Amino acid sequence: MPVDPHLLLAFLATTAVAMVMPGPDMLFVLGCGMRGGPKAGLLATAGVATSEAIHVAVAAAGLAALFAAVPVAFTVVRVAGAAYLIYLGVQAIRNRKPLVERKPDRAFLSGLFTNLLNPKMVTFTIAFLPQFVDPGRGHVWLQFAVLGAIMIVFEFLVDGTVGVLAGRVGGWVRKKKNQRRIEVATGGIFIGLGLKLAADR
């Protein structure tokens, strides 16, 4: 086993607790599911998980040094991510097309870009994963890959479930002719996440 068994158990416990706690990713997936149905919820989860795989590669490459050496890079990425979330929120509120006419496939790209443009997720991964890597065992890249794969599995299990359930609830609500309220609520979630990201330091 490339990862120390004791560190692996600690990682599993810590990751499980972190994943079930509501956060920006979960709220984003929930909003996509409510707005576009179960498929959109799963695709949003896939987008977030893909970005997490990229974050793991970044952590393994030690790219934290970039944010430390060039603080403005962190700010630029953070503001871009916030602007994108707010844009998605405004579009959700303004869009007048029925939900059934929209392509849920776009949820994947939205989940991918939203998480990629959140530098806090990059720095969290960079700070979190190395705590469970033992350089003395060698194959550091392989250890990162194993831990990253576990994170992605947890992502699909937790946020994927949230996305599917939100999609089903959203479908039931839409049958009650509350479609416009779903649009406004989803837009509000996205805008709120964007404003929070913009305000965070």
Solvent accessible surface area in square Angstrom, and as a share of the most:
residue,aa,sasa,rsa
1,M,147,0.65
2,P,43,0.27
3,V,0,0.00
4,D,30,0.15
5,P,63,0.40
6,H,144,0.64
7,L,51,0.25
8,L,28,0.14
9,L,120,0.60
10,A,45,0.35
11,F,0,0.00
12,L,60,0.30
13,A,61,0.48
14,T,57,0.33
15,T,3,0.02
16,A,35,0.27
17,V,95,0.55
18,A,50,0.39
19,M,26,0.12
20,V,89,0.51
21,M,123,0.55
22,P,99,0.62
23,G,22,0.21
24,P,63,0.40
25,D,23,0.12
26,M,23,0.10
27,L,69,0.34
28,F,3,0.01
29,V,0,0.00
30,L,58,0.29
31,G,0,0.00
32,C,14,0.08
33,G,0,0.00
34,M,41,0.18
35,R,48,0.17
36,G,35,0.33
37,G,4,0.04
38,P,50,0.31
39,K,119,0.50
40,A,3,0.03
41,G,0,0.00
42,L,81,0.40
43,L,43,0.21
44,A,0,0.00
45,T,0,0.00
46,A,22,0.17
47,G,0,0.00
48,V,1,0.01
49,A,4,0.03
50,T,53,0.31
51,S,0,0.00
52,E,6,0.03
53,A,43,0.33
54,I,75,0.38
55,H,2,0.01
56,V,12,0.07
57,A,44,0.34
58,V,27,0.15
59,A,7,0.05
60,A,21,0.17
61,A,74,0.57
62,G,41,0.39
63,L,84,0.42
64,A,36,0.28
65,A,67,0.52
66,L,77,0.38
67,F,34,0.14
68,A,84,0.65
69,A,80,0.62
70,V,60,0.34
71,P,91,0.57
72,V,93,0.54
73,A,22,0.17
74,F,39,0.16
75,T,56,0.33
76,V,90,0.52
77,V,42,0.24
78,R,14,0.05
79,V,79,0.45
80,A,43,0.33
81,G,1,0.01
82,A,3,0.02
83,A,59,0.46
84,Y,52,0.20
85,L,9,0.04
86,I,50,0.25
87,Y,119,0.45
88,L,27,0.14
89,G,0,0.00
90,V,56,0.32
91,Q,73,0.32
92,A,0,0.00
93,I,52,0.26
94,R,167,0.61
95,N,44,0.23
96,R,186,0.68
97,K,121,0.51
98,P,55,0.35
99,L,13,0.07
100,V,136,0.78
101,E,111,0.50
102,R,49,0.18
103,K,135,0.57
104,P,39,0.24
105,D,81,0.42
106,R,169,0.62
107,A,11,0.08
108,F,60,0.25
109,L,92,0.46
110,S,15,0.10
111,G,0,0.00
112,L,24,0.12
113,F,90,0.38
114,T,15,0.09
115,N,2,0.01
116,L,48,0.24
117,L,52,0.26
118,N,17,0.08
119,P,0,0.00
120,K,67,0.28
121,M,34,0.15
122,V,16,0.09
123,T,45,0.26
124,F,87,0.36
125,T,3,0.02
126,I,23,0.12
127,A,63,0.49
128,F,24,0.10
129,L,0,0.00
130,P,54,0.34
131,Q,123,0.55
132,F,21,0.09
133,V,17,0.10
134,D,47,0.24
135,P,100,0.63
136,G,74,0.71
137,R,98,0.36
138,G,29,0.27
139,H,140,0.62
140,V,57,0.33
141,W,157,0.55
142,L,88,0.44
143,Q,0,0.00
144,F,11,0.05
145,A,55,0.43
146,V,44,0.25
147,L,0,0.00
148,G,3,0.03
149,A,55,0.42
150,I,34,0.17
151,M,6,0.03
152,I,40,0.20
153,V,85,0.49
154,F,41,0.17
155,E,1,0.01
156,F,86,0.36
157,L,115,0.57
158,V,28,0.16
159,D,5,0.02
160,G,3,0.03
161,T,71,0.41
162,V,32,0.18
163,G,0,0.00
164,V,30,0.17
165,L,97,0.48
166,A,9,0.07
167,G,1,0.01
168,R,159,0.58
169,V,78,0.45
170,G,0,0.00
171,G,18,0.17
172,W,155,0.55
173,V,27,0.16
174,R,55,0.20
175,K,166,0.70
176,K,113,0.48
177,K,181,0.77
178,N,43,0.22
179,Q,57,0.25
180,R,87,0.32
181,R,174,0.64
182,I,6,0.03
183,E,2,0.01
184,V,71,0.41
185,A,58,0.45
186,T,3,0.02
187,G,0,0.00
188,G,38,0.36
189,I,49,0.25
190,F,7,0.03
191,I,40,0.20
192,G,36,0.34
193,L,18,0.09
194,G,0,0.00
195,L,102,0.51
196,K,118,0.50
197,L,11,0.06
198,A,36,0.28
199,A,74,0.57
200,D,37,0.19
201,R,201,0.74
